[in-house]
Amino acid sequence: MREIALIYLDRSGGLQKFVHDCKKYNDSKQSYAVYRFIISINPSDIAELDATLGNCILHNPIQAAQIFQSVCFVAVKTLSLVEQLQTEAQINILLKPTHLPPLPSYVLDLSAFPFNYTSQRFYEADGIVIAMGTVTKYTQGARFVCTGETCPFSEGFRCIRVHVPGATESATVRNNFVCSLCSSPLQEDMKFRVLGDKQIVEMIDKKALNAFKGYANNKSHFRIQSFTVFLR
């Protein structure tokens, strides 16, 4: 699947954009723990190249992102695109689908029961924004070093934590992480913390408009409930 991912990036122009994004990082004087890249994906084109990879992107995007992460790391090292980048864990890939299949199973319908939205895959939500919070910062990635002086993880970029969709802030940054090699406490190197913007939005299903317009409902009682969306 890595070979198919590389072929798709080359044909779609994604590889050229990736090289351009790497140049901006390479020209920057700032040191990064994590290098974030957004890759646009057309699920239909991917499925035509390889159905397995297309299915992986649609139904297991976190695993698919790891495939593209490996491909991009090899490209960085082969073409010497970012001199400061040392390990594959420093690359943070965000897959951005151009569209989803026009099927009911890909639509987030919170009025249906049971929900069965336990899988971490892409869904399309169509609703009305009723409230918006202020834009705040969150940690996209951070570098940790082992406090054990003789441990190999006490230097370099061996311990990198990256925010993944659905995770809380404490899953990325907190003070009780331990080294997987020697079990010593890990300490964050604050100068390498990478921040991003996030915003909380309250939405309601567009079907709620029928209630506001005074349309009759077959049920004697019904309830409209908002849901929270985190924009990062």
C-alpha positions, -999 to +999 in steps of 0.1 A: +000+000+000+030+023+005+038+020-032+003+028-042+003+058-018+034+071-035+020+066-070-012+085-060+008+114-045+029+116-077-001+115-100-024+139-080+002+166-075+003+158-037+040+150-039+049+183-054+029+201-027+046+181-001+080+191-014+069+227-014+057+224+023+090+208+032+109+238+017+090+262+040+100+241+070+136+238+058+139+276+052+125+284+086+149+291+114+125+277+140+131+242+154+101+219+153+094+187+172+066+178+148+062+187+111+025+188+101+014+181+065-021+182+051-027+158+022-058+161+001-072+127-008-098+118-035-113+084-023-126+075-057-092+079-074-075+059-046-100+031-049-094+029-086-057+025-080-060+000-051-093-009-034-075-020-002-059+014+004-091+032-006-111+011+020-084+018+046-086+056+040-124+056+043-127+033+073-094+034+092-079+069+084-055+067+114-038+036+100-039+052+065-022+083+078+006+061+091+011+046+056+014+081+042+036+091+071+061+063+062+060+073+025+066+110+033+095+102+057+113+081+030+108+110+006+122+135+031+153+114+036+158+104+000+155+139-014+170+157+017+140+179+020+141+188+057+176+187+073+163+191+109+139+161+107+154+130+123+127+104+130+095+092+113+075+100+144+082+137+138+059+137+107+022+144+114+000+136+084-035+149+082-056+132+055-083+155+041-108+138+018-122+158-010-156+140-006-171+109+008-192+083-010-229+094-013-242+066+009-262+069+041-236+051+061-212+080+057-237+106+070-237+114+107-273+113+116-277+118+154-315+115+151-312+078+142-310+051+169-290+031+176-261+054+166-233+028+161-207+055+156-179+037+174-154+035+145-129+063+141-136+069+105-148+098+083-184+109+086-202+138+070-222+161+093-248+185+080-262+209+105-267+245+117-242+263+139-260+279+169-230+289+190-192+294+185-165+296+211-134+317+210-103+304+192-078+289+217-045+270+215-039+233+217-008+211+215-003+195+181+029+178+191+056+178+218+091+164+224+099+145+255+133+133+268+141+106+293+155+118+326+178+088+329+213+101+320+225+068+304+193+061+285+194+064+247+161+083+249+176+111+269+186+128+237+174+132+201+138+129+190+129+094+202+099+103+223+074+124+203+037+128+212+013+139+185-024+149+189-047+124+172-084+131+164-107+124+194-079+126+220-079+150+249-051+175+257-038+153+285-032+125+261-006+146+243+010+166+272+011+158+309+039+152+335+035+115+343+048+099+311+075+072+316+102+060+293+093+028+274+130+017+276+141+023+312+108+034+329+123+067+341+101+098+340+099+117+308+103+155+307+090+177+280+114+200+261+091+231+261+110+249+233+099+222+208+062+223+216+040+229+185+008+247+190-023+250+168-057+267+169-089+251+180-125+263+182-156+247+198-188+249+178-223+239+189-245+225+161-280+211+157-293+188+130-309+206+101-341+185+107-347+208+137-358+235+113-391+216+108-399+220+145-391+257+144-414+261+114-443+245+133-445+214+112-466+186+128-448+155+140-463+120+143-448+116+177-465+132+207-431+142+222-397+148+206-365+164+216-339+184+198-304+182+211-272+200+200-239+184+195-204+197+200-178+199+172-141+206+177-125+225+149-087+221+149 
